Amino acid sequence: MRATSPRWTRLRTVALTLLLCSPSTRARSETVAPGRSDNAAGLRSRTGAIPSVPLPAPRSAAASTPGSGRCLPGAPPRSPRPPPNWTCDRRYVGYLLAHTFAFGVLFAYISASPFVLQNIHGLSTGWFTVVFALNAAGITLGNVVNTRLLEHTTAHRLLTVGLVLLTALSALLLVNALLGPALPATVVVLWFAVSSLGLVIANAATSALEQVRHAAGTGSALLGALQFLLAALVAPLVGIAGEDTAVPMALAMLLSAALGLGALALTGRR
């Protein structure tokens, strides 16, 4: 697990930084390099024909048909691989839910922070941009620290620490919102809460895929589908009480973090 976790951490660092700093992207079309047809024509004029590359002979239908039970000469017989049973793989489900609820915390923050910081605390657009950029830098720093710590401990332990920190900081944010939000407390607690996601998201994704190496593509697709499904549910809920209270954002972050921490119990690890 330690061999793959740093790579996943770097990839998630880039993905999360782009998610926080660039909400919209542009698609660029690729054009075919000019001159290919001219080169082919020149080759034909010089040689008389375009040289062909010999291809290997096609396999027989019986040898290449999956499930036929026949193999090429000298190849060992392959037994059919059983399909993954997601509901019975408790470890995968535990890490999957931890990853999903961590994204719920992230999208609760992304969706409600403009209203909390600008409408309630009165920050200007410029100062809100500064605070948002600092939080993006915080999650990047958290991923860098996570990469270093993976050389000395396991991804599961760092994931547990990250979820505990995320739950405690979300609880502090809720207390601050209920008592009447103070700007310094909101900014500081939000920064540490968002930064702690650097210990959670990459480790949860890595640990989940380690459980389903035989179906990594399907496991990764399920990770992506569930995280954005929960994001679509959380985003409208944080504004259900209006734009003049920070309680829905803090409550959504606390519930998501607590559920993610509770999901680790399914992994059966300590």
KETI-374632 format. One record per residue (C-alpha): residue number from 0; x, y, z. Coordinates in Angstrom, 3 decimals, padded with zeros to 6 digits. Layout:
REM residues N
+-----+----------+----------+----------+
|  nr |        u |        v |        w |
+-----+----------+----------+----------+
| NUM |        X |        Y |        Z |
...
+-----+----------+----------+----------+
***
This chain:
REM residues 270
+-----+----------+----------+----------+
|  nr |        u |        v |        w |
+-----+----------+----------+----------+
|   0 |  000.000 |  000.000 |  000.000 |
|   1 |  002.847 |  002.382 |  000.748 |
|   2 |  004.181 |  001.994 | -002.765 |
|   3 |  001.046 |  003.308 | -004.398 |
|   4 | -000.198 |  005.807 | -001.821 |
|   5 |  002.331 |  008.588 | -002.574 |
|   6 |  001.480 |  008.419 | -006.272 |
|   7 | -002.232 |  008.600 | -005.555 |
|   8 | -001.602 |  011.464 | -003.147 |
|   9 |  000.174 |  013.483 | -005.818 |
|  10 | -002.614 |  012.810 | -008.320 |
|  11 | -005.315 |  013.781 | -005.831 |
|  12 | -003.345 |  016.901 | -004.917 |
|  13 | -003.478 |  018.071 | -008.519 |
|  14 | -007.142 |  017.123 | -008.913 |
|  15 | -008.310 |  018.801 | -005.708 |
|  16 | -006.259 |  021.932 | -006.369 |
|  17 | -007.806 |  022.266 | -009.821 |
|  18 | -011.243 |  021.645 | -008.315 |
|  19 | -010.792 |  024.417 | -005.766 |
|  20 | -009.012 |  026.931 | -007.990 |
|  21 | -010.619 |  026.373 | -011.381 |
|  22 | -014.312 |  025.428 | -011.298 |
|  23 | -014.645 |  025.536 | -015.049 |
|  24 | -012.382 |  024.212 | -017.754 |
|  25 | -012.291 |  024.595 | -021.476 |
|  26 | -012.137 |  021.766 | -023.926 |
|  27 | -009.519 |  022.122 | -026.631 |
|  28 | -009.899 |  020.397 | -029.957 |
|  29 | -006.978 |  018.572 | -031.433 |
|  30 | -006.080 |  019.085 | -035.078 |
|  31 | -004.379 |  016.608 | -037.323 |
|  32 | -000.804 |  017.527 | -038.158 |
|  33 | -000.640 |  018.947 | -041.679 |
|  34 |  001.522 |  017.445 | -044.357 |
|  35 |  000.823 |  013.796 | -043.695 |
|  36 | -000.961 |  013.291 | -046.984 |
|  37 |  001.831 |  015.119 | -048.801 |
|  38 |  004.442 |  012.911 | -047.195 |
|  39 |  002.536 |  009.806 | -048.202 |
|  40 |  002.230 |  011.060 | -051.767 |
|  41 |  005.941 |  011.828 | -051.926 |
|  42 |  006.784 |  008.372 | -050.637 |
|  43 |  004.571 |  006.818 | -053.292 |
|  44 |  006.160 |  008.866 | -056.047 |
|  45 |  009.684 |  007.883 | -055.002 |
|  46 |  009.158 |  004.192 | -054.352 |
|  47 |  006.150 |  003.458 | -056.515 |
|  48 |  004.132 |  002.161 | -053.572 |
|  49 |  003.881 |  002.654 | -049.865 |
|  50 |  005.696 | -000.233 | -048.189 |
|  51 |  003.473 | -002.498 | -046.152 |
|  52 |  004.358 | -003.873 | -042.731 |
|  53 |  003.818 | -007.632 | -042.377 |
|  54 |  001.230 | -008.470 | -039.761 |
|  55 |  001.159 | -011.624 | -037.642 |
|  56 | -001.257 | -014.310 | -038.600 |
|  57 | -004.631 | -014.039 | -036.844 |
|  58 | -005.404 | -016.399 | -034.047 |
|  59 | -007.950 | -019.060 | -034.531 |
|  60 | -011.443 | -018.406 | -033.297 |
|  61 | -011.229 | -021.175 | -030.747 |
|  62 | -007.949 | -019.928 | -029.317 |
|  63 | -009.043 | -016.295 | -029.014 |
|  64 | -012.598 | -016.774 | -027.847 |
|  65 | -012.944 | -015.943 | -024.126 |
|  66 | -014.456 | -018.698 | -022.063 |
|  67 | -013.881 | -021.366 | -024.721 |
|  68 | -011.542 | -023.234 | -022.402 |
|  69 | -008.800 | -023.462 | -025.092 |
|  70 | -005.468 | -021.679 | -024.917 |
|  71 | -002.537 | -021.173 | -027.225 |
|  72 |  000.080 | -023.935 | -027.282 |
|  73 |  002.296 | -023.703 | -024.238 |
|  74 |  000.024 | -021.274 | -022.374 |
|  75 | -001.395 | -022.361 | -018.996 |
|  76 | -005.177 | -022.670 | -018.767 |
|  77 | -006.913 | -019.650 | -017.312 |
|  78 | -009.746 | -020.083 | -014.879 |
|  79 | -012.635 | -017.611 | -015.115 |
|  80 | -012.363 | -014.760 | -012.616 |
|  81 | -015.380 | -014.371 | -010.316 |
|  82 | -017.137 | -011.011 | -010.473 |
|  83 | -016.565 | -008.674 | -007.509 |
|  84 | -019.159 | -008.718 | -004.772 |
|  85 | -019.202 | -005.110 | -003.571 |
|  86 | -021.706 | -005.662 | -000.770 |
|  87 | -019.630 | -008.418 |  000.823 |
|  88 | -016.283 | -006.634 |  000.583 |
|  89 | -016.651 | -004.667 |  003.801 |
|  90 | -013.232 | -003.092 |  003.639 |
|  91 | -013.845 | -001.662 |  000.200 |
|  92 | -017.280 | -000.371 |  001.206 |
|  93 | -015.843 |  001.241 |  004.343 |
|  94 | -013.133 |  003.106 |  002.463 |
|  95 | -015.575 |  003.955 | -000.316 |
|  96 | -017.998 |  005.593 |  002.130 |
|  97 | -015.179 |  007.402 |  003.945 |
|  98 | -014.032 |  008.851 |  000.618 |
|  99 | -017.579 |  009.787 | -000.380 |
| 100 | -018.420 |  011.583 |  002.867 |
| 101 | -015.082 |  013.417 |  002.786 |
| 102 | -016.146 |  014.853 | -000.549 |
| 103 | -019.436 |  015.795 |  001.093 |
| 104 | -017.465 |  017.949 |  003.529 |
| 105 | -015.525 |  019.533 |  000.668 |
| 106 | -018.593 |  020.406 | -001.384 |
| 107 | -020.467 |  021.727 |  001.634 |
| 108 | -017.575 |  024.144 |  002.116 |
| 109 | -017.345 |  025.061 | -001.593 |
| 110 | -021.099 |  025.656 | -001.912 |
| 111 | -021.705 |  027.682 |  001.262 |
| 112 | -018.441 |  029.522 |  001.944 |
| 113 | -019.252 |  032.467 | -000.398 |
| 114 | -022.475 |  033.170 |  001.524 |
| 115 | -020.879 |  032.659 |  004.944 |
| 116 | -017.789 |  034.770 |  004.324 |
| 117 | -019.350 |  037.502 |  002.173 |
| 118 | -022.960 |  037.802 |  003.317 |
| 119 | -022.488 |  037.067 |  007.025 |
| 120 | -018.944 |  038.267 |  007.692 |
| 121 | -019.005 |  041.010 |  005.087 |
| 122 | -015.819 |  040.146 |  003.219 |
| 123 | -015.328 |  041.804 | -000.131 |
| 124 | -014.890 |  039.761 | -003.294 |
| 125 | -011.150 |  040.370 | -003.200 |
| 126 | -010.693 |  039.239 |  000.402 |
| 127 | -012.910 |  036.209 | -000.164 |
| 128 | -010.687 |  035.245 | -003.095 |
| 129 | -007.647 |  035.499 | -000.826 |
| 130 | -009.249 |  033.297 |  001.853 |
| 131 | -010.398 |  030.757 | -000.737 |
| 132 | -006.915 |  030.605 | -002.256 |
| 133 | -005.347 |  030.107 |  001.173 |
| 134 | -007.697 |  027.185 |  001.810 |
| 135 | -006.753 |  025.689 | -001.563 |
| 136 | -003.094 |  026.037 | -000.574 |
| 137 | -003.944 |  024.390 |  002.750 |
| 138 | -005.330 |  021.240 |  001.159 |
| 139 | -002.282 |  021.108 | -001.112 |
| 140 | -000.022 |  021.402 |  001.924 |
| 141 | -002.019 |  018.664 |  003.647 |
| 142 | -001.402 |  016.335 |  000.705 |
| 143 |  002.313 |  017.099 |  000.756 |
| 144 |  002.498 |  016.339 |  004.489 |
| 145 |  000.523 |  013.156 |  003.885 |
| 146 |  003.047 |  012.027 |  001.260 |
| 147 |  005.902 |  012.506 |  003.707 |
| 148 |  004.124 |  010.726 |  006.538 |
| 149 |  003.345 |  007.707 |  004.350 |
| 150 |  007.041 |  006.846 |  004.475 |
| 151 |  006.698 |  006.167 |  008.210 |
| 152 |  003.147 |  004.900 |  008.746 |
| 153 |  000.162 |  003.409 |  006.939 |
| 154 | -002.542 |  005.063 |  004.887 |
| 155 | -005.243 |  003.702 |  007.204 |
| 156 | -003.765 |  005.397 |  010.259 |
| 157 | -003.407 |  008.716 |  008.459 |
| 158 | -006.965 |  008.377 |  007.181 |
| 159 | -008.217 |  007.820 |  010.717 |
| 160 | -006.294 |  010.822 |  012.047 |
| 161 | -007.581 |  012.984 |  009.211 |
| 162 | -011.216 |  012.037 |  009.816 |
| 163 | -010.901 |  012.615 |  013.564 |
| 164 | -009.438 |  016.068 |  012.934 |
| 165 | -012.087 |  016.832 |  010.333 |
| 166 | -014.914 |  015.836 |  012.679 |
| 167 | -013.509 |  017.822 |  015.621 |
| 168 | -012.907 |  020.941 |  013.513 |
| 169 | -016.370 |  020.728 |  011.959 |
| 170 | -017.830 |  020.533 |  015.467 |
| 171 | -015.904 |  023.680 |  016.441 |
| 172 | -017.211 |  025.384 |  013.342 |
| 173 | -020.776 |  024.480 |  014.324 |
| 174 | -020.288 |  025.820 |  017.848 |
| 175 | -018.933 |  029.048 |  016.389 |
| 176 | -021.942 |  029.328 |  014.084 |
| 177 | -024.427 |  028.722 |  016.891 |
| 178 | -022.820 |  031.255 |  019.241 |
| 179 | -022.686 |  033.933 |  016.596 |
| 180 | -019.903 |  033.425 |  014.057 |
| 181 | -016.698 |  035.344 |  014.635 |
| 182 | -014.655 |  036.021 |  011.505 |
| 183 | -011.225 |  035.033 |  012.912 |
| 184 | -012.581 |  031.753 |  014.290 |
| 185 | -014.400 |  030.958 |  011.033 |
| 186 | -011.347 |  031.604 |  008.861 |
| 187 | -008.890 |  029.690 |  011.070 |
| 188 | -011.131 |  026.666 |  011.689 |
| 189 | -012.104 |  026.471 |  008.019 |
| 190 | -008.453 |  026.493 |  006.976 |
| 191 | -007.517 |  023.626 |  009.280 |
| 192 | -010.654 |  021.670 |  008.356 |
| 193 | -010.028 |  021.960 |  004.623 |
| 194 | -006.323 |  021.209 |  005.094 |
| 195 | -007.136 |  017.995 |  006.988 |
| 196 | -008.818 |  016.696 |  003.833 |
| 197 | -005.298 |  016.164 |  002.522 |
| 198 | -005.007 |  013.272 |  004.970 |
| 199 | -008.385 |  011.820 |  004.029 |
| 200 | -009.284 |  011.801 |  000.350 |
| 201 | -006.113 |  010.346 | -001.169 |
| 202 | -005.704 |  007.719 |  001.567 |
| 203 | -009.351 |  006.662 |  001.339 |
| 204 | -009.168 |  006.272 | -002.450 |
| 205 | -005.889 |  004.350 | -002.295 |
| 206 | -007.084 |  002.036 |  000.465 |
| 207 | -010.358 |  001.353 | -001.358 |
| 208 | -008.666 |  000.405 | -004.627 |
| 209 | -006.193 | -001.818 | -002.785 |
| 210 | -009.161 | -004.020 | -001.822 |
| 211 | -010.384 | -004.495 | -005.418 |
| 212 | -007.241 | -004.865 | -007.478 |
| 213 | -009.000 | -007.497 | -009.578 |
| 214 | -011.596 | -004.873 | -010.623 |
| 215 | -009.787 | -001.573 | -010.170 |
| 216 | -011.579 |  000.118 | -013.071 |
| 217 | -015.025 | -000.594 | -011.688 |
| 218 | -013.922 |  000.320 | -008.173 |
| 219 | -012.512 |  003.658 | -009.346 |
| 220 | -015.656 |  004.427 | -011.349 |
| 221 | -017.795 |  003.786 | -008.282 |
| 222 | -015.597 |  006.110 | -006.220 |
| 223 | -016.110 |  008.931 | -008.718 |
| 224 | -019.830 |  008.350 | -009.177 |
| 225 | -020.697 |  008.329 | -005.473 |
| 226 | -018.588 |  011.352 | -004.571 |
| 227 | -020.362 |  013.585 | -007.083 |
| 228 | -023.751 |  012.081 | -006.284 |
| 229 | -023.341 |  013.107 | -002.650 |
| 230 | -021.995 |  016.492 | -003.766 |
| 231 | -025.169 |  017.049 | -005.774 |
| 232 | -027.244 |  016.275 | -002.672 |
| 233 | -025.194 |  018.369 | -000.234 |
| 234 | -024.898 |  021.518 | -002.368 |
| 235 | -028.567 |  022.591 | -002.174 |
| 236 | -028.948 |  021.560 |  001.485 |
| 237 | -026.373 |  024.022 |  002.805 |
| 238 | -028.561 |  026.907 |  001.627 |
| 239 | -031.860 |  025.545 |  002.887 |
| 240 | -032.016 |  028.005 |  005.802 |
| 241 | -031.141 |  031.050 |  003.736 |
| 242 | -028.024 |  033.123 |  003.208 |
| 243 | -027.828 |  034.689 |  006.669 |
| 244 | -026.743 |  031.715 |  008.771 |
| 245 | -023.618 |  029.565 |  008.845 |
| 246 | -025.276 |  026.684 |  010.691 |
| 247 | -026.253 |  024.589 |  007.614 |
| 248 | -022.702 |  024.595 |  006.260 |
| 249 | -021.156 |  023.638 |  009.603 |
| 250 | -023.840 |  021.029 |  010.263 |
| 251 | -023.421 |  019.443 |  006.819 |
| 252 | -019.664 |  019.320 |  007.292 |
| 253 | -020.000 |  017.758 |  010.750 |
| 254 | -022.504 |  015.099 |  009.662 |
| 255 | -020.453 |  014.140 |  006.601 |
| 256 | -017.223 |  013.936 |  008.612 |
| 257 | -018.857 |  011.877 |  011.371 |
| 258 | -020.396 |  009.464 |  008.858 |
| 259 | -017.048 |  009.090 |  007.131 |
| 260 | -015.380 |  008.325 |  010.469 |
| 261 | -018.071 |  005.821 |  011.304 |
| 262 | -017.638 |  004.114 |  007.921 |
| 263 | -014.095 |  003.118 |  008.909 |
| 264 | -015.630 |  000.614 |  011.329 |
| 265 | -016.587 | -001.479 |  008.280 |
| 266 | -012.936 | -001.969 |  007.393 |
| 267 | -012.288 | -003.957 |  010.574 |
| 268 | -008.886 | -002.300 |  011.051 |
| 269 | -007.441 | -000.341 |  013.949 |
+-----+----------+----------+----------+
***
